[in-house]
């Protein structure tokens, strides 16, 4: 395990592109802090969804803690659609169906999950 404090820039982390044109479009995911960096409990990820893009609509047995950095979007859930914008925080409970969609321009957010969720 890494005993050093880690400081970095999100743009220095290589993005994984998630875009099959049907289930997801225009998504960039960067794992900022995870198992590779020695994090024992949580994984911090940075997402950018391009204008008109969206993440897959999915559910899983772990929670998400999300902080919207900038942009506007829609969070689709089993409870309906919720508008989200820069400065908002979101809690997605375990097993809740969810999808993040960019509305207008791009949207960027930080998403934290437990390490077993990666």
C-alpha positions as CSV (number, residue, x, y, z in Angstrom):
1,X,0.0,0.0,0.0
2,X,1.2,3.5,-0.8
3,X,2.0,5.5,2.4
4,X,2.5,8.8,0.6
5,X,0.0,11.6,0.1
6,X,-1.0,11.8,-3.5
7,X,-1.7,15.0,-5.4
8,X,-2.5,15.1,-9.1
9,X,-4.4,16.7,-11.9
10,X,-7.4,14.9,-13.5
11,X,-6.3,15.7,-17.0
12,X,-3.0,13.8,-16.4
13,X,-5.0,10.6,-15.9
14,X,-5.8,8.8,-19.2
15,X,-9.5,8.7,-19.9
16,X,-11.4,5.6,-20.6
17,X,-13.9,6.4,-23.4
18,X,-17.3,4.8,-22.9
19,X,-19.3,5.2,-26.1
20,X,-21.0,2.4,-28.0
21,X,-23.5,4.9,-29.5
22,X,-26.5,3.1,-28.1
23,X,-26.2,2.3,-24.3
24,X,-23.6,5.1,-23.7
25,X,-22.5,8.1,-25.6
26,X,-19.7,10.7,-25.2
27,X,-18.5,9.6,-21.7
28,X,-14.9,10.0,-20.5
29,X,-14.1,8.2,-17.2
30,X,-10.8,8.8,-15.3
31,X,-10.0,6.8,-12.2
32,X,-8.3,9.4,-10.1
33,X,-7.7,7.4,-6.9
34,X,-8.2,3.7,-6.8
35,X,-6.5,0.4,-6.1
36,X,-3.5,1.2,-8.2
37,X,-2.9,4.3,-6.1
38,X,-3.2,2.2,-2.9
39,X,-6.6,3.4,-1.8
40,X,-7.9,0.8,0.7
41,X,-11.6,1.6,0.8
42,X,-12.9,3.9,-1.9
43,X,-12.4,4.8,-5.6
44,X,-12.7,8.4,-6.8
45,X,-13.5,8.9,-10.5
46,X,-13.9,11.9,-12.7
47,X,-16.5,11.8,-15.4
48,X,-17.1,14.1,-18.4
49,X,-20.1,13.6,-20.5
50,X,-20.1,15.5,-23.8
51,X,-23.2,17.5,-24.9
52,X,-26.0,15.1,-25.8
53,X,-24.1,12.2,-24.1
54,X,-25.2,9.8,-21.4
55,X,-24.0,7.0,-19.2
56,X,-25.5,3.5,-19.4
57,X,-28.8,3.1,-17.6
58,X,-27.8,0.5,-14.9
59,X,-28.0,-0.6,-11.3
60,X,-25.6,-2.4,-9.0
61,X,-25.3,-3.4,-5.3
62,X,-23.2,-0.4,-4.2
63,X,-23.9,3.3,-3.6
64,X,-22.5,6.3,-5.4
65,X,-21.7,9.7,-3.9
66,X,-21.5,12.3,-6.7
67,X,-20.5,15.9,-6.8
68,X,-21.4,17.9,-10.0
69,X,-18.4,20.1,-10.9
70,X,-19.9,22.0,-13.8
71,X,-22.6,21.8,-16.5
72,X,-26.2,20.9,-16.5
73,X,-27.8,17.5,-16.8
74,X,-30.5,15.1,-16.0
75,X,-30.3,12.1,-13.6
76,X,-32.8,9.4,-14.7
77,X,-33.9,7.1,-11.9
78,X,-36.8,4.8,-11.1
79,X,-38.3,7.8,-9.3
80,X,-38.2,9.9,-12.4
81,X,-35.9,12.6,-13.8
82,X,-34.0,15.0,-11.6
83,X,-32.3,18.1,-12.9
84,X,-28.6,18.4,-11.8
85,X,-26.2,21.2,-12.2
86,X,-22.7,22.4,-11.0
87,X,-22.6,22.6,-7.2
88,X,-25.2,19.9,-6.7
89,X,-24.5,16.6,-4.9
90,X,-26.2,13.3,-5.5
91,X,-26.6,10.1,-3.5
92,X,-27.5,7.1,-5.6
93,X,-28.4,4.2,-3.2
94,X,-27.5,0.6,-3.9
95,X,-29.6,-1.2,-6.5
96,X,-31.1,2.0,-7.8
97,X,-31.4,2.2,-11.6
98,X,-29.7,5.4,-12.7
99,X,-28.4,7.2,-15.8
100,X,-26.5,10.6,-16.1
101,X,-27.3,12.6,-19.2
102,X,-25.7,15.9,-20.4
103,X,-28.2,18.6,-21.1
104,X,-27.1,21.5,-23.3
105,X,-23.4,21.4,-22.9
106,X,-21.0,19.0,-21.3
107,X,-21.3,18.0,-17.6
108,X,-18.5,17.0,-15.3
109,X,-18.7,15.3,-12.0
110,X,-16.8,13.4,-9.3
111,X,-18.1,10.0,-8.4
112,X,-17.0,8.0,-5.3
113,X,-17.7,4.3,-4.9
114,X,-16.5,1.5,-2.6
115,X,-13.5,-0.4,-3.9
116,X,-15.5,-3.5,-4.6
117,X,-17.6,-1.5,-7.1
118,X,-14.8,-1.0,-9.6
